[in-house]
Amino acid sequence: MEEAPRRSSTDSFMLSLGIDVGKKALELALRNGEEVVARTTISNDPEGHNTLVSWLEDRGAGPEEACVCMEASGGFEEAIARRLYEEEYRVSVVNPRRIKGYASSQLQRTKTDSADAALIARFGQREDPRPWEPSSASQSRLQELTRARQALQKEKTRARNRLDEAGDEAVRKAHENLLDEIERQIEDLEEEIEEHVEESELGDQCSLLETIPGIGLQTAAIVVSELGSPEQFESARQAAAYAGLVPRHRESGTSVRGKPRMSKVGNGRLRRAMYFPAMTALRFNSAVKAFGDRLKERGKETMVVIGAAMRKLLHICYGVLKSGRPFDPSLHPGT
């Protein structure tokens, strides 16, 4: 039987479910217009997800009656978003930065999980965010592999720090052995990532990204798995916001003028993956280098320049994926 097309707008839904996602719990608020008609808290695990589906059905909030909106929450939202998508709900997963801006526009002063869930529900109903779609099987596996590699790299840094601090020879030897084992596991994962990319439909995208000076295969794999389809973003700036790489300004009246800082609200894995490639690009990528040189001439601090280079590099990644063409420095001026 052919699946019915999913509705592309929230206009025709009577109810809106907002989910404030936590690592262990989901705070729910079901709205009918301006009224919150039901609230509850469930566990963020398969049993809790089953409970949520039943809870919605009991309140007449099936896929034809209700849309669902939740914040991106470091991956903790993925399982429940996929489950509701499989139940044929229209699901939207929104950058927390957008929800925060909406809360400010609504003059919301109460900051609790319950209040956040109600606000997210209202945002989903009024702002009509883009529908979410799950990753392909290939992309999901690549994401799992790259995330495991990033986790091991963190462990490698911790092990190296402990080794540097160790004074006893036996302790040093234990840390050296642990470090060797972690490095071996990272090498195994990198080989697995390379094989998976070569054997899947994601290979063409990774190859395009590798034409960008500063982007190697392992970084390309992270970008492809974490960023997903460029079609889900309307601009390079939106893609950068998704990674938390847009500047956050602090201004109020005439007295508060804080220095702009990286927002860091978004996909931390994608953001961290841009750090070392950006430093390489500042030396060897003509577009990023020209951009960085211009910032240095204006007296910007080193970390500000690196952060801006990270954003510029992700803009270039987005442009290459969106166009389906290899990197062309003339299309990415250093501005």
C-alpha positions, -999 to +999 in steps of 0.1 A: +000+000+000+014+034-010+021+057+019+000+088+021+020+121+016+028+139+047+014+174+052+039+201+046+022+228+068+010+229+103-020+251+094-045+222+092-035+206+126-058+213+155-033+202+181+004+208+187+027+188+209+058+204+223+086+182+237+113+195+259+140+168+254+164+157+281+188+128+283+165+107+306+131+124+303+107+140+279+085+169+291+053+171+271+028+198+265-002+194+242-018+226+230-052+234+214-047+269+202-037+291+231-047+265+257-025+237+271-049+208+273-025+181+287+009+178+303+030+149+314+066+137+318+078+103+304+112+085+302+133+090+272+136+053+263+117+028+242+092+021+270+086+059+274+082+063+237+055+036+236+038+055+265+039+087+245+022+072+214-006+057+236-009+090+256-015+109+223-040+084+210-060+086+243-063+123+239-074+122+203-041+135+191-033+111+163-011+119+132-041+135+115-049+158+144-015+168+159+019+180+148+050+176+169+079+200+176+110+195+197+145+211+201+176+195+188+193+183+219+227+168+212+212+136+197+189+128+226+159+137+204+167+113+176+150+082+189+117+098+198+117+119+165+122+087+145+095+068+165+069+096+159+079+098+123+073+061+119+039+066+134+033+092+106+033+123+127+046+155+112+077+161+133+099+192+134+133+193+151+144+229+157+177+246+165+175+257+202+186+291+191+153+297+172+133+286+203+153+309+225+147+338+201+110+330+200+108+329+238+124+364+239+099+377+214+070+363+235+085+379+267+086+345+284+101+349+319+094+315+333+121+290+326+111+254+335+109+222+315+071+224+316+070+260+304+096+252+277+075+223+264+044+246+261+065+273+244+079+247+219+043+236+211+032+271+204+063+277+182+055+245+162+019+256+156+026+293+148+060+293+130+055+262+108+091+248+111+104+225+084+094+188+087+121+165+099+131+133+081+153+105+095+188+098+082+193+070+057+208+038+070+241+046+054+242+081+070+231+067+104+259+041+104+285+067+093+273+090+121+277+061+146+312+054+134+323+091+134+309+097+168+327+067+182+359+080+167+354+114+183+347+099+217+379+079+215+398+110+205+385+126+237+397+096+257+431+098+240+435+134+251+426+124+287+450+095+287+478+117+274+471+142+301+472+115+328+504+102+313+520+136+315+510+140+351+522+105+362+554+102+382+554+065+392+570+043+365+543+016+368+515+041+365+532+057+335+535+023+318+498+016+324+488+049+308+512+042+279+495+009+273+461+025+275+471+052+251+484+026+226+452+007+228+431+038+222+452+048+192+448+013+178+410+015+182+410+049+165+430+035+135+405+006+132+376+030+132+392+052+106+397+023+083+360+013+089+349+048+081+369+048+049+355+015+038+319+025+046+323+058+026+337+039-004+309+013-004+280+036+002+262+064-017+279+089+006+312+086-012+304+112-038+296+138-011+328+130+008+348+132-024+334+167-031+343+179+004+378+166+001+384+190-028+383+218-002+418+225+012+417+217+049+391+190+047+402+154+048+382+122+046+376+119+083+363+155+086+343+151+054+326+120+070+316+140+100+302+168+079+282+144+058+269+124+087+261+153+111+250+180+086+228+157+065+212+169+033+220+206+026+185+209+013+172+211+048+189+245+052+178+276+033+213+292+035+249+286+046+242+308+076+215+284+087+239+255+084+264+274+105+237+282+131+229+245+133+266+239+143+266+268+168+291+287+148+273+320+144+283+349+166+262+358+196+260+395+203+254+411+238+239+445+235+214+463+257+207+500+255+238+522+255+256+506+285+260+469+276+284+462+248+298+427+253+322+411+228+305+389+202+312+352+210+305+320+192+270+309+202+279+272+207+242+264+206+239+236+181+256+204+170+288+203+190+302+174+171+301+192+138+314+224+154+344+206+170+352+189+137+359+223+121+385+234+146+418+218+133+407+219+096+401+256+100+436+262+113+449+242+083+426+262+059+440+295+073+473+285+058+465+266+027+429+275+016+431+307-004+395+317+004+398+311+042+433+326+043+422+358+027+393+360+051+416+354+081+442+379+070+415+406+067+403+399+102+439+400+115+445+433+099+414+446+118+431+436+150+409+405+158+422+381+184+436+347+174+406+327+187+381+351+170+399+345+137+399+308+142+362+308+151+354+329+120+375+305+099+355+276+112+323+293+102+337+302+068+349+267+062+315+252+070+299+278+047+322+264+019+313+228+028+276+237+025+281+255-008+300+225-023+274+200-012+245+222-023+259+228-058+273+193-062+305+208-077+341+207-065+356+236-045+362+267-066+380+295-047+365+321-070+331+313-057+341+318-021+357+353-018+375+360+015+349+383+029 
